[in-house]
Amino acid sequence: MATPEYRAELINFADSVLHDSIENLDWKELLDWEHRHLKYTREELPNPRAELPIQIIHQSKGRCGEFALLYNGLLLANGYKSRIVIDCSTLKDKSKKVAGDHVWVEVFINNCWVHVDPH
């Protein structure tokens, strides 16, 4: 679970800077919240890429990695158990490995892990 400091910082940022609270939202409402503040892009992203929720919100655009990291942070701030899933599958041509081809989140809902692709 998120530390009290982390939770307070993210909740305060959403309230005071964005004027769009994340507090007490369920996992579906958090997806809607994320899509109001983060847009998918194929454009070049900063190097290094943002990894923390507030940095990602400031960046305002991203790909599956940013969507998963932000959503995971929103879930943790709201008391959910969640984890990042990274696809490390290989192509049919075994000489070409694809590490991290896609990233999504699993959230613990009703005593089971549910895959949620926030992007």
Beta strands, then each sheet from edge to edge (+ up, - down):
strand 1: 39-40
strand 2: 61-62
strand 3: 82-86
strand 4: 103-109
strand 5: 112-116
sheet 1: 1+ 2+
sheet 2: 3+ 4- 5+
end
